[in-house]
Amino acid sequence: MVMDRKKSIIKGATKSFTLFGYKATTMDQVARISNVGKGTIYTFFENKEELFDEIIFSLIEDMRTVAEESIHPERSFFENLHNSLYRVLDFRKKHELMMKLTEEVKELGTPTAQKAMQRVEEEIIHFLKSKVQRAIDRGEIKNCDPEITAYVMFKLYLSLVFDWEKNHRPLSKEEIAQLFDLYLVHGLVKSE
């Protein structure tokens, strides 16, 4: 019963943050959508930010699951990397709360929304860093700084998935894989 109330609050808060954004969401709205008294929310969460953090943590866990599910041992490091990055960014692109937070950051610059988006990005880079380090340890890729490499990989993907299509036709998954292969796997150096 207690956990049902908490789940109901989290579900209602997620809906409110998705509809109104972080800044415009109130605890009264969350209580109304969750069908609980406002005081009930405070038995589980100290404030709106703590409730929001719980939702972001859950979102990050969902993204991690999507990334892990796209990795298969029979595929190469770069195939797995491409698949997991593509799936995570596709998840981010289609997830309603992520879309609303991205919009809120752009339009209002809400610090809490910015912090949440930064936390999501840091978690993605941390995930990639661990995969890069593992590939280095296995001899699958050259020795490099795993954090910088993860950052470059993420930013390239982010640019190809989100930024490119602002002024161009969206790239297919295959086109993104080819570009990723060109720039990161083989580089631009001519073979002799």
C-alpha positions in Angstrom: 0.0 0.0 0.0 2.8 2.4 1.0 4.8 1.5 -2.1 1.7 1.9 -4.3 1.3 5.5 -3.1 5.0 6.2 -3.8 4.7 4.7 -7.3 1.5 6.7 -7.9 3.3 9.9 -6.8 6.3 9.2 -9.1 4.0 8.4 -12.0 1.9 11.6 -11.4 5.1 13.7 -11.0 6.5 12.3 -14.2 3.4 13.2 -16.0 3.4 16.7 -14.5 7.1 17.3 -15.4 6.4 16.0 -18.9 3.4 18.2 -19.4 4.6 21.4 -17.7 8.4 21.1 -17.3 10.2 21.3 -14.0 9.8 25.0 -13.4 6.0 25.0 -13.9 5.3 21.8 -12.0 3.9 22.3 -8.5 3.4 19.9 -5.7 -0.3 20.7 -5.8 -0.4 19.5 -9.4 1.6 16.3 -8.5 -0.9 15.6 -5.7 -3.9 16.2 -8.0 -2.5 14.0 -10.8 -1.4 11.3 -8.3 -4.7 11.4 -6.6 -3.1 11.7 -3.1 -3.0 14.5 -0.6 -0.1 16.9 -0.8 1.1 15.9 2.7 1.4 12.3 1.4 4.0 13.4 -1.1 6.1 14.9 1.7 6.1 11.6 3.6 8.2 10.2 0.7 10.0 13.3 -0.7 11.3 16.3 1.1 10.7 18.6 -1.8 10.1 18.9 -5.6 13.8 18.6 -6.4 14.1 15.3 -4.5 11.1 13.9 -6.3 12.5 15.1 -9.6 15.9 13.5 -8.8 14.2 10.2 -8.2 12.6 10.4 -11.6 15.8 11.3 -13.3 17.6 8.4 -11.6 14.9 6.0 -12.9 15.3 7.5 -16.4 19.0 7.0 -16.3 18.5 3.4 -15.2 16.1 2.9 -18.2 18.7 4.4 -20.5 21.4 2.1 -19.1 19.2 -0.9 -19.7 18.5 0.1 -23.3 22.3 0.5 -23.8 23.2 -2.8 -22.2 20.5 -4.7 -24.1 22.0 -3.5 -27.4 25.4 -5.0 -26.7 26.1 -8.5 -27.9 29.4 -10.4 -27.4 29.6 -11.7 -31.0 29.7 -8.1 -32.4 32.8 -5.9 -32.6 33.4 -3.1 -30.1 32.4 -0.5 -32.7 29.2 -2.3 -33.7 28.2 -2.6 -30.1 29.1 1.0 -29.5 27.1 2.3 -32.5 24.1 0.2 -31.5 24.1 1.3 -27.9 24.7 5.0 -28.7 22.0 5.0 -31.4 19.5 3.3 -29.1 20.2 5.6 -26.2 20.0 8.7 -28.3 16.8 7.4 -30.0 15.4 6.8 -26.5 16.3 10.3 -25.5 14.9 11.8 -28.6 11.5 10.0 -28.2 11.1 10.1 -24.4 8.5 12.8 -23.7 10.1 13.9 -20.4 13.5 14.2 -22.0 12.0 16.2 -24.9 10.3 18.6 -22.4 13.5 19.0 -20.4 15.5 19.8 -23.5 12.9 22.4 -24.5 12.9 23.9 -21.0 16.7 24.2 -20.9 16.7 25.9 -24.3 13.8 28.2 -23.7 14.0 29.0 -20.0 17.5 27.8 -18.9 16.0 26.3 -15.7 19.0 25.4 -13.5 17.5 22.2 -12.2 16.5 21.0 -15.7 20.0 21.9 -16.9 21.5 19.9 -14.0 19.3 16.9 -14.8 20.3 17.0 -18.5 24.0 17.3 -17.6 23.6 14.3 -15.2 22.1 12.2 -18.0 24.9 13.2 -20.3 27.6 12.4 -17.7 26.0 9.0 -17.1 26.1 8.2 -20.9 29.7 9.3 -21.1 30.6 7.2 -18.0 28.9 4.2 -19.6 30.9 4.8 -22.8 34.1 5.3 -20.9 33.7 1.9 -19.2 33.2 0.2 -22.7 36.2 2.1 -24.2 38.4 1.0 -21.2 37.2 -2.6 -21.6 38.0 -2.5 -25.4 41.5 -1.1 -24.6 42.1 -3.8 -22.0 41.1 -6.5 -24.5 43.3 -5.0 -27.2 40.4 -4.2 -29.5 41.3 -0.5 -29.8 44.5 1.6 -29.4 45.5 2.9 -26.0 43.8 6.2 -25.5 42.2 8.4 -22.8 38.9 6.6 -22.3 37.0 9.6 -20.9 38.0 11.9 -23.8 37.3 9.2 -26.3 33.9 8.6 -24.8 33.2 12.3 -24.8 34.1 12.7 -28.5 32.1 9.6 -29.4 29.0 10.9 -27.6 29.3 14.4 -29.0 29.7 13.2 -32.5 26.6 11.0 -32.2 24.7 13.8 -30.5 25.6 16.1 -33.4 24.7 13.6 -36.1 21.4 12.6 -34.5 20.1 16.0 -33.2 22.0 18.9 -34.5 22.5 17.9 -38.2 18.7 17.5 -38.8 18.0 21.0 -37.7 19.0 22.2 -41.2 19.3 19.0 -43.1 17.4 15.8 -43.8 17.8 13.3 -40.9 20.5 10.7 -41.3 19.6 7.1 -41.3 21.1 4.7 -38.7 23.3 3.3 -41.5 24.6 6.7 -42.5 25.4 7.5 -39.0 27.3 4.2 -38.6 29.3 5.0 -41.8 30.2 8.4 -40.6 31.2 7.1 -37.2 33.3 4.5 -38.9 34.9 7.1 -41.2 35.8 9.6 -38.4 36.5 7.3 -35.4 37.3 3.8 -36.6 39.4 4.5 -39.6 40.1 8.2 -39.3 40.7 10.5 -42.3 44.3 9.6 -42.9 44.9 8.2 -46.3 46.4 4.7 -46.4 49.8 4.3 -48.1 
